[in-house]
Amino acid sequence: MHAYVYKSLRKADTYVYLATRDDFAPLPEAVRAELGGLAFVLEVELTPERRLARVDVAQVRAQLVERGFHLQMPPSPDVAAYDAGEYYRSRDA
């Protein structure tokens, strides 16, 4: 299965995988408005063995079949990882 990946020009680290190149019709209007412009970045073969950096390939494949698209949002920041003050307090104890 092929997927065509586009990055949002408005939302950092946000990508849309499409089942058909340049076919944005499956995207709900509200999603399209939120993402702003989309720039093509990659064509990829999604085999069951393929690994993707931030998403499960089986989930992407399923959503492409069911909806015609998959939306990849940026990961949520880990609050503990950004709490530098707590990190240094525990280290010095």
C-alpha positions in Angstrom: 0.0 0.0 0.0 1.3 3.4 -1.0 0.9 6.5 1.1 1.5 10.1 0.2 2.7 12.3 3.1 2.1 16.1 3.4 3.3 18.4 6.0 1.1 21.2 7.4 2.5 24.7 6.7 0.6 26.0 9.7 1.1 23.3 12.4 4.7 22.2 13.2 5.3 18.5 13.2 1.9 17.7 11.8 1.6 15.4 8.8 -1.3 14.0 6.7 -1.0 10.6 5.0 -3.2 10.2 2.0 -4.2 7.0 0.2 -4.3 8.9 -3.1 -1.8 11.6 -4.1 -3.2 15.1 -4.0 -6.7 13.8 -3.1 -7.7 16.0 -0.2 -11.4 15.3 -0.4 -11.3 12.7 2.5 -10.1 15.4 4.9 -12.9 17.1 6.9 -13.2 20.8 6.1 -12.4 21.7 9.8 -9.2 19.7 9.6 -8.2 21.3 6.3 -8.8 24.7 7.7 -6.8 24.0 10.9 -3.8 22.6 8.9 -3.6 25.5 6.4 -1.6 24.7 3.3 -0.1 21.2 2.8 3.2 20.6 1.1 4.1 17.1 -0.3 7.1 15.6 1.4 7.2 11.9 0.7 5.7 8.9 -1.1 6.2 5.7 1.0 5.3 2.0 0.7 3.5 0.9 3.8 4.2 -2.7 4.2 3.4 -4.5 7.5 7.2 -4.8 8.1 7.8 -1.1 7.6 8.6 1.0 10.7 7.7 4.6 11.0 9.2 7.1 13.4 6.2 8.3 15.4 3.2 6.1 14.4 2.3 2.5 14.0 2.2 1.5 10.4 -0.8 -0.9 11.0 -2.8 2.1 12.3 -1.9 4.2 9.3 -2.8 1.5 6.9 -6.2 0.9 8.6 -7.1 4.6 8.6 -6.1 4.9 4.9 -8.5 2.1 4.1 -11.3 3.3 6.3 -11.0 7.1 5.9 -8.6 7.7 3.0 -6.3 9.7 5.3 -4.3 9.5 8.6 -3.4 12.6 10.6 -0.1 12.5 12.5 0.0 15.2 15.3 3.2 16.1 17.2 3.9 14.1 20.3 2.7 15.5 23.6 5.5 16.9 25.6 6.3 14.9 28.7 5.8 17.4 31.5 8.3 15.6 33.8 11.0 15.8 31.1 10.6 19.6 30.9 10.6 20.1 34.7 14.3 20.9 34.9 14.0 22.3 38.4 12.7 18.9 39.7 15.4 17.1 37.8 18.2 19.2 39.4 16.6 19.0 42.9 16.4 15.2 42.8 20.0 15.0 41.5 21.4 17.2 44.3 19.6 15.3 47.1 
